Amino acid sequence: MLKDVFTLNHFRGRLAHTGALPQLALLGLLSGLATGFVMVIFRFAIELPLEWLLGDPEAFEQLPCLLRGLFPLLGAGVIALILLPFPPSRRRVGVVYVLERLNFHQGYLHGRNAIIQFITGSIAIISGMPGGREGPAVHLGAAICSQLGQRIKVPNNTMRLMVGCGVAAAISASFNTPLAGVLFAMEVVLMEYTVNGFLPVMIASVTAAVMNYLLFSSDVAFIVPELQYRSLTELPFIMLLGVVLGALAAAFCKIVTLCQHLHHWPLSARLFCAGAVAGIAGIVAPQVMGIGYDTISDILQPHLLLSTLLIITVVKLVATAFCFGMGMPMGCIGPILFVGAAAGGALGVIANVGSHQPVGAIGFYAMLGMGSMMGATLQAPLAALTALLELTHNSNIIFPGMLAIVVANLTCTYVFKQKSLFWSLLLSSNQAQRQTPVSQALSRESVAAIMRRGVPLYPYKVSPELAHSMLDHNGPWYLISRDDVPVCLLATNDLRAFVLAEHAPTQEEDTINLLAIPAIRKDVKAIAIQSTLKEALDLFNQSGAEALYVTGWSGNIVGAFTRDDLTSYMNNQQTLL
């Protein structure tokens, strides 16, 4: 038993440093397995009831008109009954909740919120809400990896990486796009690129994708035909597509953020309104109900008329943005791809009819629309481009995809002044926290990186004999305690000067008060070894302490460091950046 504890403590200690790649790789593998398992259960929880009700998980179109209107209302009512007994903090779910916990709580996610997300997210999709499963999947993946990290008590800088592993694995398992999952986690959630971060996140993403392959299939989420652009004369059409999709992305973000201003309404009222809008949308355009991957495949083939494409573009955009903004616990990434495919397909039809030059297929423009809408809405252009490449398995999509995504991002960001969807929601709820490059570097590093180990602890009153023996210590500081509580750091040189002075106390004197002798002393506060240097900086600023002593996994004191040590590290980071 003692050996096991030592091994676990050694494992944690290695994780406190950025060079612990083998340990991080193991955590990435465990995260991928755990997330993949949860994704399989979540997918079955959605598909099995829908197969029993409809015969096909995507066959909402076959329902009578009245049922298409009532299903979402019934689902909203059930979700309201589930959520009302819980306090508002337990109702928080989705990608925005994950970002909030990363910003303010080092990635520590509550298990109860994840259970609520699983249940209510499943009900929302089963009832025909115009949402996707990717948002709930991201929350579930992040939560299961956070819970795993909490169980083995990993350092906080590692906890952030584990959340990123869960996010990447969830996206990978949802679309069979492992690389896009990695880039989504880095661009949207972690918002940083590091070598140590890439390795575990990639392992987790690939592991979840393999589990999905084994239990379902290796096919991507949509049926994608062979696609390529015909000539450079298409570039104006591709740029026009980017402008239109950038405008639609801005409209989507604007509707969601406007609905956030209605969150002072009672929860039941907001969910009822969302259910009513979803029901009306299902009556007008049944293709928008549920996840809608079958409709995306129809658009890519193509099997839909221009009028249908225009209708479902508007209805899906408005209905999804309204329901998501009102607090319905569903995802929006799948619907964003749906809107992009429909709008891109419509522009493809117009280009094929109106151009005198040969242009690409309608499905080609639909794919460009998907990437442009995703890149502009989430402000994740690299993840969107990678998703296009992985979905099509066709390198010919790279150049036109880059052009369309860049134009869409510029249009959304600089023409319509819209930030990324999730960042806008954080800002509207006052949960946003911009990090400078230095603070990001501090968040990646544990306090173990700069602490001085072997700082001896002594009581504030010592005998002259003990004071003389203390001079054998070569470090710069002693940790001094009063009533078994550390209160300050005492400079070693000052104690040596006092003891060796001509008028130093003799052996016959009773005690020396180390808090009264002339010396440099720094007030201390406690910090746990799993904390990051960013947390240490915040503690320095909040408490006014001049030094921190570090407590280990079992509560023992393992080291200490001063504000000057942290300042020196920050200056080095600024020089490197």
N, C-alpha and C positions, 0 to 999 in steps of 0.2 A: 504493500500500500504506500509506504514511504517513497519507494522507487517511482511509483506511478505519479505521485504528487510532484516529485522532483522533476520528472520528465515533462510534465505539463507546465510547470513553472519555467523550465528551460525553454520550452516551446514558446510560451508567452514572451519571455525575455528576448528571444530572437526576433519575434514579431515587432518588438519596440524599435527595431532598427530598419532602415530602408533597404539593407542588403540581404534581408531574409527571404530570398527568392524561393528556395525549396519549401519553406513553410507556407509562403503565400500561394505557391502552386497547389499544395495540398488543400488549402482552404478554398481555392478556386474550384478544384474538383468536387469537394464536398458541397459547395454552394450550387454547382451545376446539377449534381444529383438530386439535392433537396428540392431545388426549384423545378427541375424537370418532372419530378414526381408530383409536386403540387399542381403543375400545369396540366398534367394528364388527368388528375382528379377534377380540376376545374372545367376542363373541356368536356369530360363525360357528364358532369353535373349540368351542363347546358344542353348538350346534344341528345342525351338519352330521353329527357322529358319532351324535347321538341320532336324527336322521332316518334314517340308514343302519341303525341298530340296531332302532328301534321304528316307523319310518314317520312318527312324530309326536314332536316333542321332549318332549311332556308325557304320552305314553301309557304310563307305567309300569304302569298298572292292567291292561293286557292281558297282562303277563308272567305266566307260571305262578308259583305260590306259592313254589316252591323257588328260582327265579331271583330273585324279589324279595328273598329273604333272603340270597342269595349275592352279588348285585351290590355292595351296600355293603361287604361284607367284602373282596371282591376289590379294590375301589377303595381301601379303607384299606390293604391290603397294598402296592399299587403306590405309594401316597403315602409310606408308611413307607420303602420301598426308595429313593425319590427323596430323602427328607429326611435319612436317617441319615448319609450321607457328609458332610453340611455341619455346621459348628459351630452351637450354639444361636443365636448372633447373626444368622446367615443364614437361620434358619428363621422369624424373626419376620415376620409378615404381618398384613394386615387394618387395620381402622380404628384399633385400639388402637396398633398400631405407628406409624401416621401421627401420632397424638396424641403419642406418646412422642418422636418425632423433632422435632415442633414445640416440645414443652416443653423439651427439653434440647439440641437440635442445630439450632435455627433453621430447621427444615424441610428439612434436607439428607437425602434418602432415597437409599439404595443401589440401584443398578440390578439387582444380583444378586437381592436380595430380591424385587423386582418380577417378575423372570423366574420365580422359584420360585412366587410367588403366581399368576402366569398359568397355569403348568402344573398345579400341584396344585389350584388352585381349579376349573379346567376338569374335571379328573379327578373331583373330589368331586361335582360336579353331574351329570356324565355317569353316574357309578356309582349315582345315586339317593339320595345323602345328602340329608337333609331341610333343605337350606340354600338360600340365594339367591346371585345373582351380584352383588348390590349392594355387599357388603363387599369382595370382591376388586376390583370396579370402582372403588371409592373409592381403594383402595391404588394401583391401576394409574394412575388419573388423577392422583393426587397425585405419584406417582413420576415419570411422564413429564414433568410440569411442573417438578418439582424438578430433574430431569436437564437440562431445557432451561435453567433458571435457572443451573445450575452451568456449563453450556457457555459461556454469555455472561457469566458472573460478575456477576450482579446483586447489589446490596446485600442484606444479610440481612433487612432489613425488607420488601423487595420479594419475597424468597424465600418468606416466610410467605404473602403474598398469592397468589403463584403456586400454592402448594399448595392454598389455598382455591379458586382457579380450577379446578384439576384435580378437586377434590372435587365442586364444584357441577356441572361439566360431566358428571362420571360419573353423578351422580344424575339429572340432566336427561336424559341419553341412555338411562338404564335405564327410566324411567317416562314419558318425554315430558312431564315437569313442570318446565320451566325455572325458574319462580319458587320452587318448593319446593326445588329444588337449591341456589339461592342462599341461602335461609334455613337450610337444613340446614348448609351450609358455615359460615354465620355463627354459628348457635346451637350446633352440636355440635363443630365443628372449631376455627374461629378464636375463637369465644366473644367476639365484639365486633362492634359496628356502627359503621362509619365511612363517610363519604362517599367517600373515596378507595378504601376497600375494596370498596364496593358496585359501583362502575363496572366495574373489570376482571372481577370475579366474574360480574356480570350478562352482560357481553359473552361470556365463556367459556361460560356456561350456555346462552345463546341459540345460539351458534355450534354447540355440540355437538348441541343439539336439532334444528337445521336439517339437520345431517349425518345424523342419525337419520331425519328425515322423508324426505330424499332417497333413502336407501338401503333403508329399510324402509317405514314409513307414518307418517302423522300421527296415527294412532289411539293412544289411551292403552293402557297395558299390560293393562287389564281391560275387559271389556264391561260398561258401567255403564248401567242403565236410568234412566228419568226418576224422580227421587226428590224427595219433600218430606214434611214432617210435616203432619198433618191439623188439629190444634188444640192449644191450650195445655194440654188435659187430658193430653197425652202427656208433659209435662215430668217428672212423677214417674218414668215408664218410662225417659226419657233419663238422668235422674240416677242411677237404679238401674244402668243400663248403664255409666255412668262409674265407679260404685263397683266393679262386678264386673270391668271391664277393668283398673281400677287394681290390684285384687288379683291378677289374672292377670299383669300386668306385674311386680309385686313378686315373684311366684313365679318368673317367668322369670329375673329378675336374680339371685334367691337361688340357684337351681340352678346358674347359670353361675358365680357366685363360689364356691360350695361345690366345684365341680369344679376350680376353680383351685388348691385346696389339695392336689389329687392330682398336681400337675405335677412332684413329685419322682419319680413313677413313670417308668420308661423310656418313651421316645417310642413304641416299637413296641407296648408294652402299652396305652398310652392310646389309640392309634389303633385297635388291635384291639377294645378295649371300645366305642369310638365306632361302629366298623363293625358290631359285634354288635347294639348297641342300634338302629342305623338299620335293620339287616336285620329285626329283630323288629318294628319299627314298620311296615316295608313289608309284612310278612305280615299284621299286624293291620289296618292301614288303608293300602292302597296309594295313596290320594289324597295322603298326606303326602310321598311320594317326589319328589325333584327340586325345581324352583322352585315349582310349584304354582299358576301363574297361571290355568290352565284350571279348577282347582277353585275358585279365588276367583270366577271368572266364573260358575260353576255356583251358587255361594252367592248371588251378587247377583241372579240371574235370578228366582226361586230354583228349583233343581232337586234339592235334597237334603232328606232327612227330618231331623226333630229328633234322632233317635237317632244318625244319621250325623254331624250337626253336633257333638254333644256328644263323640262318640268322637274325631273328628279334631282337635277343640280340644285335648283332653288329650294325645293321642298326639303331635301336632305340637309342642306346647309342651315336653313332657318330652324328646322325642327331639332336637329342635333345640338346646335349652338344654344338654343333656348333651354332644352331639357338639361344639358350639361351645366349651363350657367345657373339654373335654378337649383342645382344640387342633386340631381339624379345620379346615383352611384354607378355610372357606366363609363366606358372609355370613349375617347374621341379620335384616337389615331386611325382606327379602321374607317370611321366615317369621313375623316379628312382625305384618305386615299379614295374613298367612294366618290366624293365631290370632285376631286381632281380628275378621276377617270371619266366621269360623266361630262365635266366641262371640257376636258381635253378631247374627248370623243366628239363632242358637238363641234368644236373648232376644227377637228379633222374632217368632219363631214363638209363643213363650209369650205375648207381649203380644197378638198377634192372636187367640189362642185364649181367653185368660183375661180380656180386657178387654171391658166392655160398651159402651165408647166407641169411636168410629172412631179407628184408629191407622194409622201409616204402614206402607208395605210392608216385607216382610222384608229386601229389599235395602237399604232406607233405614237400618235398624238395623245391617246388616252394614257399611255404609260408616262409620257412626258408630263402630262397633267398631274398624275399621281405624285411624281417626284417633286414637281414645282410646288404643289399644294402642301406637301409634307415639309419640304425645306423652308418655305416661307412662313408657315404657321408656327412651326416649332423652332425656327431659326437654327436649323441643323442641316446645312447644305451637304456636308460630307456624308452624313448618315443617309440622307435622301438619295444621293447619287449612288452610294453603295447598294442601297435597297433596289434601285433600278437595275443595277448590274446583276445582283443575285437573283432577282425575280425573272429576268429575261435570259440569263446565261448567254448574253450577247454583248460583246465589247463594242459593237457599232452604236450602242446607246450612249456611250460615254460622252462624246463630243456634243451632240445635240442636248443631252441631259444636263451637262455642265452649263451650256448657254441658257437653257430655259430656267434652271434653278437659280442661277445668278441673277437673271433679270427679275424673276419673281421675288427673290429676297430683297433686291434693291427697291422694287416697287412697293412692297409691303412696309419696309423699314423706313425708307427715305421719302417716298411720295405720300404714304398714308400715316407715317409716324407711329407705326404699331410695333411693339416689342413682341417677343415670343409669347405664345399663348400662356404657358405655365408661369413665366416670369411676370406677365401682366396680372395674373390671378394672385400671385404672391404680393405684388405691389398694392393691389386693391384691398388686400386683407392685412396690410402692414406687416407682412411676414418676410419681406425681401431683405437680404443682407448682402450687399456687394462686397466682394473680397478682392483686395489688391493682390498682385503677384506674390508679395512678401507674406501676406496673411495666408495665402494658399500654401506656400512652402511651409509655414509654421503648422498648418493643419495636417500636413503629411508626415510630420516628425514627432516622435514621442519625447517626453521629458527625459527619458533615459539617454538621449543623444548628447545632452550637455551637462547632466548632473555629475557631481563629484562623488564617487563611491568611497566608502570607508571613512566618512566623516564621523569621528567618535562623539558619543553622547555622554555628557557629564552633568551631575547636579550643580546647581548654582553655588552651593557651599561645599568646598573641598578642604581637606587637610593640607598643610604645607608639604607633607611627604608625597601626597597624591599630585599636588601641583607640580612638584619637581619631576615626577615620573611622566606627567603629561607632555613635558618638553621633548620627549622622544618622538612625538608625532611630527611628520614632515609636511603634512598638508597645510593649506592656508587657514583652515577654520576648525573650530570646535563647535558642536551643537550643545547648547546649554539649556537645561530644563528646570522648571520650578513645579513642584508637586507632580512630577512625572510627565509634565507637558512641556515640549520644546517651546522656548520663548525667544531665543535669539541665536545668532552665530557670533562667536567671539574670535577675533583675529589671533592666530597663533603667535605672530611676532610680538604683539602687545603683551600677551601673557608671559612670553619669554623675557621680554624687557623688564616686566614687573618682578618676576621671580628672581632674576639674576641681578637686579639692581642692588646698590649698596645698602639701601634701607629696606630690603625685602623682608617679609616676615620670616621668623626663625621656626625651627622644627618644634619649639616649645609652644608656639601659639596654637590655638585650637583650630580655627577655620579661616579660610579665605573666601570672601564673598565675590564671586566672579562677575556679579552684576554691578559691583560698586567700584572695582579697580579701574584706573584710567586705561581705557582700551576702546577700540572700534567694535561696536556691536550692531548687528543688523536684525531688526524684528523679522520673525518668520511666521509663515502660515503653512499648513499641510496641503499637499496635492498628491493624488494617487498616481502610481507609475503608469497606468493605462492612459493618462491624460496626454493631450497634445501640447506642443509649445504655444499654439494659439490660445488654448485654455489657460496656460500659465501666464501669458501676457494679459489676458482679461482679468485673471485673479490679481496680478500685480496692480493693475489700474484700479480695480474695485476696492481692494483692501488697503492699499498704500504700503504693503509690506515691502521690505527690501530684499528678502530672500525667501525661498521655499524649501521645505524638507519633503522628501519623496517617500511615501509609504508603499511597501510591496504588496504582493497579492494576499499575503496572510496578515497584513496590518503592521509588519515590522518596518523600521526605518532603514532604507537602503541607500540613501544619498541626499544631497542638497545642492542647490545652486543659487546664485544671486541674480539680481536684475542686471548687473553688469555682464554676467555670463550670457544672458539672453540677448542683451543689446549687442554684444560682440557677434553673436550668431546672426542676428538680423542684419547687421552691417555687412557681414560676409555674403549673405544671401542677396542683398541689394547690389553688391559688387558683381556677383555672378549673373544676376538678371540684367 
